[in-house]
């Protein structure tokens, strides 16, 4: 089962693209190290206070995939620098 999350976030304290990229690099690296998912910024690359992540997980059962993706969302919510706004799940 393939699970995909589309996740928009706001980075309130970012005052430049350089600051945004520093936050994103930390979030993306830690997420990839901790979970068996693929994550990337997929939109708002030129906006310094918004971002959109694409997150994909694959496993043999929907329950496992959903559990992994929900853990990733909780992990993203633990970062004080970002606030998750619009999130959507898709299954393939």
C-alpha positions in Angstrom: 0.0 0.0 0.0 1.3 3.4 -0.9 0.3 6.4 1.2 0.9 10.0 0.2 0.5 13.1 2.3 0.4 16.6 0.9 1.2 19.0 3.8 1.3 22.8 3.8 3.2 24.6 6.5 3.9 28.1 7.7 7.3 29.2 9.0 6.5 32.3 11.1 10.0 33.3 12.2 11.6 33.1 8.8 12.7 36.5 7.4 14.5 35.2 4.3 14.9 32.2 2.0 18.2 31.4 3.7 16.4 31.1 7.1 13.6 29.1 5.6 16.1 26.6 4.0 17.9 26.2 7.3 14.7 25.2 9.0 13.6 22.9 6.1 17.0 21.2 6.0 16.8 20.4 9.7 13.2 19.1 9.4 13.8 17.1 6.2 17.0 15.5 7.5 15.6 14.5 10.9 12.5 13.1 9.3 14.4 11.0 6.8 16.7 9.7 9.6 13.9 8.8 12.0 11.2 7.3 9.6 11.2 5.1 6.6 9.6 7.7 4.3 10.4 9.9 1.4 9.9 13.6 2.1 10.5 16.7 -0.1 9.5 20.3 -0.5 7.1 20.3 -3.5 5.8 23.9 -3.6 6.4 27.5 -2.5 10.2 27.2 -3.0 10.4 31.0 -3.5 8.2 32.0 -0.6 10.0 32.5 2.6 7.2 31.8 5.1 5.3 29.0 3.4 6.2 25.5 2.3 4.5 22.3 1.1 5.8 18.9 1.8 5.2 15.7 -0.1 5.6 12.6 2.1 5.3 9.0 0.8 5.4 5.7 2.7 5.1 2.2 1.3 4.3 -1.0 3.1 2.4 -4.3 2.6 -0.6 -3.1 4.7 -2.6 0.1 4.8 -2.6 0.0 8.6 1.2 0.0 8.7 1.5 2.8 6.2 -1.1 4.9 7.9 0.6 4.5 11.3 4.0 5.5 9.9 2.5 8.6 8.2 0.7 9.7 11.3 3.9 9.3 13.3 5.6 11.6 10.8 2.8 14.2 11.1 3.2 14.1 14.9 6.9 14.5 14.5 6.5 17.5 12.1 4.1 19.0 14.7 6.8 18.8 17.3 9.0 21.4 15.6 8.2 24.8 17.1 9.5 26.6 13.9 6.7 25.3 11.7 2.9 25.1 11.8 1.1 22.5 9.7 -2.0 23.9 8.1 -3.6 22.0 5.2 -3.0 18.2 5.1 -4.4 15.7 2.8 -4.0 11.9 2.5 -4.1 9.8 -0.7 -3.9 6.1 -1.1 -2.6 4.1 -4.1 
